[in-house]
Amino acid sequence: MNKITIFFVVASIVGVLYLAYRLIPRIRIWVAHFKKIIRIWVAHFKKIYHGYCVITYMDDEKLSEVSKRRLEVVGKKTLVLDMDETLMTAVIQRCQRQKLPEFPYDHKLILQRHDASAVYVYKRPHVDYFLDCVSKWYDLVIFTASTSNYAGPILDYLERGKGILRKRLFREDCIDVLGLKAKYVSLASPDLANVFLLDDSNVECRFNAGNAIKISSYVIGKRDQELINILPFLDCLRFTQDVRSVLGLCTRFECLTTNHCKLIKGRRPI
């Protein structure tokens, strides 16, 4: 091989390596963007599927006369619902560079504060149908540890102008217990036989031991069926004379305030 041939061979190798050095990162970026677009379209499809998925539950008109009479005897109960991670999850965007989840959001609002943060609301799957069902069975009360400025517009969106929420309680309504914000159901209704809480927080369930149901927290983008799965249990619970006769059987949640009092006295909680 003469010198000219060797020169062209070396130049070709160097050229190929240079092109690979410049193009491979770009190709990787293009592939990453393509995957992101696919994930977003899949997420949109899932949300459309959830929105049009037909779910039906037995209407009260199909109840027997005995069941209807039983509901008249026991009276209508109060269901206290948590908001964040129970009915929805929100992401607060404090700056434009903050990345949002790749799952499409349901609602956007601007907090009327000095920083004008944007709040992106992600509804839990089937929350609209859930609220429509339980609003016929119970008096609904929302009790959230969030401020009214933040939670009020979100609850307006979830309520959809139907007026199904009898009362709204916010952070200022919570009771401070040793530095913890307690959401006692007695603040929603003093009749503890006919009121209970649905919350994703273990702490709040312990504050209301015997009057609480624990539900898993909603994770954005997760195929979640919790609200649908709990409907049969809530349907049955409204027929009881005292909700504590059922919920009190759960020994998972010991009274948090009682345990704190024992710790303060220097005794080990049981």
Secondary structure, DSSP 8 states (H G I E B T S, - for coil): --HHHHHHHHHHHHHHHHHHHHHHHHHHHHHHHHHHHHHHHHHHHHHHHHHH-------GGGS-HHHHHHHHHH--EEEEE--BTTTEEEEEE-STTS---SS--SEEEE--STT--EEEEEE-TTHHHHHHHHHHHEEEEEE-SS-HHHHHHHHHHHHTTS--EEEEE-GGGSEEETTEEE--GGGT-S-GGGEEEEES-HHHHHHTTTSEEE-----TT----HHHHTHHHHHHHTT-S-THHHHTT--S---HHHHHHHHHTT----
